[in-house]
Amino acid sequence: MLYRTAGQFKTSYTADQALFPIRQDAYLLGIILIFAWVVFPLTASEFTFQTLLIPILIYSLAAMGLNILTGYAGQLSLGTAAFMGVGAYACYKMVTIMPWMNPVVAILLSGVFSAGVGVAFGIPSLRIKGFYLAIATLAAQFFLVWLFEKWAWLYNYNASGAIQVPNLQMFGVYIAGPQADSMVQYFVVLGIVTLLTVLCINLTRGNLGRTWKATRDMDIAAELIGINLMKSKLTAFMVSSYIVGVAGALFVFMWRGAAEPNLFDIPLSFRILFIAIIGGLGSILGNYLGAILIVGLPVVLNTLPQALGIPVSSAMVEHLNIMIIGSLIIFFLIIEPHGLARLWALIREKLIIWPFPY
């Protein structure tokens, strides 16, 4: 009933391949954008911004970058956190060397450095694939974290070895640093994530996206029909690393405020991989659904028992969080490999034909 399609006719190939083939999808997206841009900023507290809204957007963007590489191009990667670190350190060096630079421009440019590093470590994908490529990206993870620790120039020779985000202004308003307001940071993150999401949607629906999917499904057949595998794989690494690098800069500058090298260690890579798996590989929507679940679950486990008057220790909450996430990963890998995005697609199909069974 909500998804009634009566009277919605497709009279051209362009209409049939539209981003929103059903008007209700566009209405739903409009409602979500109204909540994201208007309702949440007016009603959310400082706790909600710092604990839910900002981290969900940043983790969604990082998972989107990984999904471009793994979900669409079929190239396994376990070094996502290290490429986030490249973006964070690059942004830090730009704003400290050139303090006059616009912070948003610095964040967007930080992805360029991460893209270059990603292409360099993506070269082995031309010769190896599968498990061996995952090990190669894992080597990049360990090497880059070691570099963050040992190259003192990256953190301006700070005795603590950490990078501290300075107060950064744009149009007279602090958007990063100790004096920045959480609502302002939320709008900056939301704007950048929206921009890159539109970019990813267009890339995955275009010629480049079809090239990535052909490489993922069967690279030998793709090469036989004329697809340049080197270009396909390296562009996937480049685009993925760029998005992940921007997410890393947002991660430090708009949320954490400071960072040490071990912040970008292997647990962060696995956390982003879990978001992509639970949300659904090869899906843009799945990144947001997975991030909402992974970020929101610990908050629910912390607040719900207290609201019900059940005493639960913080250690118990952490153990429950790990157990539930592990169980969800096993469930989705076995029952529904396409994740939450596929579950939403099934619900949507049922709504379209409701009340009829088929």
Phi and psi in degrees as a GROMACS rama.xvg file:
@    title "Ramachandran Plot"
@    xaxis  label "Phi"
@    yaxis  label "Psi"
@TYPE xy
-67.8501  -28.5874  LEU-2
-109.628  37.006  TYR-3
-64.2571  127.067  ARG-4
-106.517  9.3544  THR-5
-61.4689  130.303  ALA-6
88.4323  -3.54546  GLY-7
-97.2366  94.0237  GLN-8
-101.673  147.183  PHE-9
-104.107  115.278  LYS-10
-111.547  5.82194  THR-11
-154.934  161.654  SER-12
-64.4617  -33.9727  TYR-13
-62.7232  -43.712  THR-14
-66.2664  -35.5747  ALA-15
-69.5347  -29.1451  ASP-16
-101.495  17.8153  GLN-17
-65.73  155.479  ALA-18
-62.7029  -35.5806  LEU-19
-119.64  87.042  PHE-20
-66.7821  -20.3911  PRO-21
-119.437  132.752  ILE-22
-59.3704  -32.2905  ARG-23
-62.4642  -30.0496  GLN-24
-63.1571  -41.7136  ASP-25
-66.6425  -38.7252  ALA-26
-63.0768  -42.5674  TYR-27
-63.4388  -42.9416  LEU-28
-63.2193  -39.1633  LEU-29
-61.5626  -40.4749  GLY-30
-64.3889  -41.7612  ILE-31
-62.6889  -42.7732  ILE-32
-65.9631  -36.7371  LEU-33
-62.7675  -42.7675  ILE-34
-63.9602  -42.7778  PHE-35
-68.3795  -39.9949  ALA-36
-93.4585  -22.0661  TRP-37
-120.963  -57.2288  VAL-38
-67.8172  -51.6546  VAL-39
-60.4332  -46.684  PHE-40
-59.932  -30.9161  PRO-41
-81.9371  -23.5257  LEU-42
-114.924  -21.9401  THR-43
-74.07  147.518  ALA-44
-91.707  174.237  SER-45
-59.4181  -40.9489  GLU-46
-60.7521  -43.144  PHE-47
-65.5633  -40.5626  THR-48
-61.902  -48.6766  PHE-49
-79.625  -24.5625  GLN-50
-100.619  -29.3164  THR-51
-120.79  -62.0853  LEU-52
-65.4269  -53.5565  LEU-53
-65.6326  -48.9122  ILE-54
-62.998  -34.0454  PRO-55
-62.018  -43.9643  ILE-56
-65.2292  -42.3501  LEU-57
-68.7862  -44.7326  ILE-58
-66.0374  -34.7175  TYR-59
-62.03  -41.7604  SER-60
-66.5345  -42.2248  LEU-61
-63.3426  -43.0121  ALA-62
-65.5572  -33.3061  ALA-63
-63.0472  -42.0815  MET-64
-61.7699  -44.1315  GLY-65
-64.6714  -37.0384  LEU-66
-66.0939  -34.9079  ASN-67
-58.022  -43.1891  ILE-68
-77.8064  -46.9656  LEU-69
-92.2537  -45.5049  THR-70
-75.1896  -37.8583  GLY-71
-97.2587  -40.8522  TYR-72
-97.6152  -11.1597  ALA-73
74.2716  20.2882  GLY-74
-103.477  114.871  GLN-75
-70.2219  142.757  LEU-76
-145.89  133.767  SER-77
-120.235  17.5567  LEU-78
-115.719  26.5169  GLY-79
-60.0389  -43.0331  THR-80
-62.6087  -37.4939  ALA-81
-65.0186  -40.2438  ALA-82
-69.0945  -31.2364  PHE-83
-62.87  -39.9139  MET-84
-62.7986  -38.2276  GLY-85
-59.4932  -44.8713  VAL-86
-63.4882  -41.1794  GLY-87
-65.5331  -46.6272  ALA-88
-69.0117  -36.1626  TYR-89
-64.0929  -42.3867  ALA-90
-64.8551  -39.6179  CYS-91
-62.7808  -43.753  TYR-92
-66.7208  -37.4311  LYS-93
-66.0411  -42.8538  MET-94
-76.4253  -20.2398  VAL-95
-88.3185  -35.434  THR-96
-76.9812  -38.1404  ILE-97
-123.007  76.0977  MET-98
-63.2065  -16.2997  PRO-99
-79.3686  -9.10101  TRP-100
-70.2936  141.217  MET-101
-61.6793  127.543  ASN-102
-59.5972  -37.7756  PRO-103
-66.4069  -39.4688  VAL-104
-63.0266  -41.0483  VAL-105
-62.7485  -40.3387  ALA-106
-64.918  -43.5343  ILE-107
-68.4614  -35.6938  LEU-108
-73.1395  -24.5998  LEU-109
-61.205  -29.7558  SER-110
-65.4462  -24.8078  GLY-111
-64.2688  -42.2095  VAL-112
-65.4533  -42.0792  PHE-113
-64.2968  -36.6731  SER-114
-63.9303  -41.6384  ALA-115
-62.0285  -43.8392  GLY-116
-65.3898  -39.4606  VAL-117
-62.9431  -40.6257  GLY-118
-64.6061  -40.2296  VAL-119
-61.2073  -44.3058  ALA-120
-81.8171  -9.52769  PHE-121
-86.5825  -10.8778  GLY-122
-57.3887  -39.5668  ILE-123
-57.8255  -21.287  PRO-124
-64.8913  -15.7791  SER-125
-73.1909  -20.1215  LEU-126
-115.814  -26.1382  ARG-127
-127.195  161.472  ILE-128
-155.648  172.864  LYS-129
68.7495  -135.547  GLY-130
-58.9183  -37.8623  PHE-131
-69.0967  -35.6153  TYR-132
-67.5781  -37.7216  LEU-133
-60.9337  -39.6824  ALA-134
-66.4776  -36.7871  ILE-135
-64.9996  -41.8036  ALA-136
-70.1941  -29.785  THR-137
-65.6604  -37.0487  LEU-138
-62.8396  -38.8329  ALA-139
-62.6023  -38.8402  ALA-140
-57.6083  -51.2705  GLN-141
-67.3306  -39.447  PHE-142
-66.1485  -44.3453  PHE-143
-68.7363  -39.3946  LEU-144
-63.2915  -40.4031  VAL-145
-61.1548  -40.0488  TRP-146
-65.5752  -39.6392  LEU-147
-60.7575  -32.6293  PHE-148
-78.6844  -39.0643  GLU-149
-92.9255  -25.8699  LYS-150
-90.3687  95.1493  TRP-151
-64.2711  -24.791  ALA-152
-59.7454  -30.1342  TRP-153
-64.8816  -34.6104  LEU-154
-109.815  26.8568  TYR-155
55.8828  36.5995  ASN-156
57.5867  31.7912  TYR-157
-66.5163  135.522  ASN-158
-62.9617  -30.5563  ALA-159
-79.8324  -14.9787  SER-160
77.1178  10.6507  GLY-161
-110.083  159.635  ALA-162
-104.444  133.742  ILE-163
-114.4  124.81  GLN-164
-71.7408  123.612  VAL-165
-79.2686  169.239  PRO-166
-71.5857  120.42  ASN-167
-119.388  133.692  LEU-168
-112.448  151.13  GLN-169
-141.802  119.078  MET-170
57.2235  38.3612  PHE-171
78.8277  6.38859  GLY-172
-116.922  133.172  VAL-173
-72.2571  124.86  TYR-174
-116.024  -8.13774  ILE-175
-150.76  155.137  ALA-176
101.73  178.136  GLY-177
-61.211  -28.3882  PRO-178
-89.99  -1.13988  GLN-179
-76.0842  144.04  ALA-180
-88.0251  142.387  ASP-181
-62.3144  -35.6148  SER-182
-65.4468  -40.4445  MET-183
-63.832  -43.7092  VAL-184
-63.1521  -37.8138  GLN-185
-61.5482  -43.9927  TYR-186
-65.0853  -38.3635  PHE-187
-63.4594  -47.8059  VAL-188
-62.6269  -44.7007  VAL-189
-62.4745  -41.3372  LEU-190
-62.9823  -45.5624  GLY-191
-67.7631  -42.1494  ILE-192
-64.6871  -40.6253  VAL-193
-61.8226  -44.3887  THR-194
-60.8643  -47.0108  LEU-195
-72.7557  -28.4744  LEU-196
-66.3923  -43.5562  THR-197
-60.8465  -40.6596  VAL-198
-61.2717  -45.4188  LEU-199
-65.6844  -39.5404  CYS-200
-60.6619  -44.7291  ILE-201
-68.0232  -38.3662  ASN-202
-65.9099  -44.7496  LEU-203
-72.541  -22.2693  THR-204
-91.1971  -5.60073  ARG-205
-99.6245  -164.054  GLY-206
-62.7853  -40.0974  ASN-207
-64.0704  -40.3375  LEU-208
-63.8965  -39.9172  GLY-209
-67.7973  -33.3771  ARG-210
-65.1517  -43.1697  THR-211
-61.396  -43.7767  TRP-212
-65.3133  -38.4677  LYS-213
-64.4051  -40.3736  ALA-214
-64.847  -38.9583  THR-215
-66.0855  -45.1734  ARG-216
-71.2019  -44.6703  ASP-217
-163.754  100.768  MET-218
-67.8381  -31.6823  ASP-219
-66.7045  -45.2685  ILE-220
-64.3608  -37.646  ALA-221
-62.5244  -40.4403  ALA-222
-68.0446  -34.5416  GLU-223
-66.7141  -29.6774  LEU-224
-91.2556  8.38092  ILE-225
104.696  6.84278  GLY-226
-79.5934  131.896  ILE-227
-80.9554  104.804  ASN-228
-64.9007  -35.4701  LEU-229
-62.6496  -46.8123  MET-230
-64.7256  -41.9759  LYS-231
-62.7231  -48.2907  SER-232
-71.0776  -42.2214  LYS-233
-71.4092  -33.7645  LEU-234
-67.5227  -34.1423  THR-235
-64.3906  -43.737  ALA-236
-63.6889  -39.5393  PHE-237
-66.098  -51.7908  MET-238
-63.7557  -43.723  VAL-239
-61.4  -46.7019  SER-240
-67.3477  -34.5539  SER-241
-61.455  -49.0249  TYR-242
-63.5875  -42.8614  ILE-243
-65.4823  -37.7813  VAL-244
-63.652  -41.9335  GLY-245
-63.4553  -40.1364  VAL-246
-62.8133  -37.2527  ALA-247
-64.7506  -40.5283  GLY-248
-64.5675  -42.2272  ALA-249
-64.8605  -37.8469  LEU-250
-56.5668  -42.1707  PHE-251
-88.7248  -46.0169  VAL-252
-79.9276  -30.7907  PHE-253
-106.563  -5.3912  MET-254
-133.58  -61.6035  TRP-255
-75.0438  -38.6392  ARG-256
85.3739  -22.6684  GLY-257
-157.881  160.471  ALA-258
-156.066  142.265  ALA-259
-110.194  162.17  GLU-260
-56.682  -36.7157  PRO-261
-70.1903  -8.80686  ASN-262
-63.6573  -28.7035  LEU-263
-101.404  28.9674  PHE-264
-79.6043  -176.959  ASP-265
-60.4596  -31.8425  ILE-266
-58.3305  -35.1452  PRO-267
-67.0656  -38.1707  LEU-268
-61.2736  -43.8162  SER-269
-68.4167  -34.7882  PHE-270
-61.2413  -43.9754  ARG-271
-68.4769  -37.2854  ILE-272
-63.085  -40.1561  LEU-273
-62.7042  -39.5923  PHE-274
-60.6767  -44.0431  ILE-275
-66.1154  -39.9857  ALA-276
-68.9697  -48.2111  ILE-277
-67.6227  -38.5332  ILE-278
-70.2729  -37.8631  GLY-279
125.717  116.184  GLY-280
-70.1134  141.865  LEU-281
77.6825  27.9745  GLY-282
-141.737  136.554  SER-283
-78.9174  -43.3851  ILE-284
-61.2757  -37.0791  LEU-285
-59.6395  -29.7997  GLY-286
-62.3097  -40.6  ASN-287
-71.9626  -41.3946  TYR-288
-64.2617  -42.756  LEU-289
-65.2698  -40.6154  GLY-290
-66.5361  -39.5968  ALA-291
-59.7828  -41.9433  ILE-292
-70.1386  -47.7881  LEU-293
-68.12  -40.7283  ILE-294
-78.7972  -38.4318  VAL-295
-78.7608  -25.9496  GLY-296
-59.2243  -49.4457  LEU-297
-60.6007  -35.3331  PRO-298
-65.4705  -42.8313  VAL-299
-64.3753  -43.2131  VAL-300
-65.1532  -26.8272  LEU-301
-80.8534  -41.171  ASN-302
-90.1794  -34.1597  THR-303
-64.2569  -48.5307  LEU-304
-60.5321  -36.8987  PRO-305
-65.8414  -39.3024  GLN-306
-65.6791  -32.2547  ALA-307
-88.4909  -1.73903  LEU-308
78.5032  21.7676  GLY-309
-98.8822  119.291  ILE-310
-74.4089  119.718  PRO-311
-132.768  128.932  VAL-312
-75.581  160.375  SER-313
-65.0327  -34.1758  SER-314
-64.2753  -41.1469  ALA-315
-63.5288  -40.3585  MET-316
-61.0587  -42.8808  VAL-317
-63.8956  -41.9632  GLU-318
-66.1233  -42.2718  HIS-319
-62.145  -40.2228  LEU-320
-60.0975  -46.519  ASN-321
-64.2358  -43.1971  ILE-322
-64.021  -43.1839  MET-323
-67.6752  -43.846  ILE-324
-63.6366  -42.7105  ILE-325
-61.2768  -41.4941  GLY-326
-65.6351  -39.4089  SER-327
-65.0042  -40.2998  LEU-328
-62.0502  -46.1163  ILE-329
-62.6575  -41.5585  ILE-330
-60.3846  -48.6633  PHE-331
-71.0949  -34.534  PHE-332
-66.1222  -32.0167  LEU-333
-93.4912  -49.9337  ILE-334
-85.1695  -47.5877  ILE-335
-138.965  85.781  GLU-336
-61.013  -19.9258  PRO-337
-88.8509  4.45399  HIS-338
73.7079  -161.476  GLY-339
-63.7811  -30.3898  LEU-340
-61.8299  -38.4475  ALA-341
-70.3754  -37.2326  ARG-342
-61.9154  -40.6363  LEU-343
-65.6532  -37.967  TRP-344
-62.6006  -39.573  ALA-345
-66.4295  -42.0089  LEU-346
-62.0709  -41.2013  ILE-347
-63.3074  -41.6026  ARG-348
-63.1908  -39.3132  GLU-349
-66.7007  -37.1465  LYS-350
-67.0564  -34.1218  LEU-351
-65.7438  -40.6399  ILE-352
-94.6428  -4.9962  ILE-353
-61.2778  139.073  TRP-354
-93.3995  12.7849  PRO-355
-85.2096  149.31  PHE-356
-74.5634  -22.1375  PRO-357
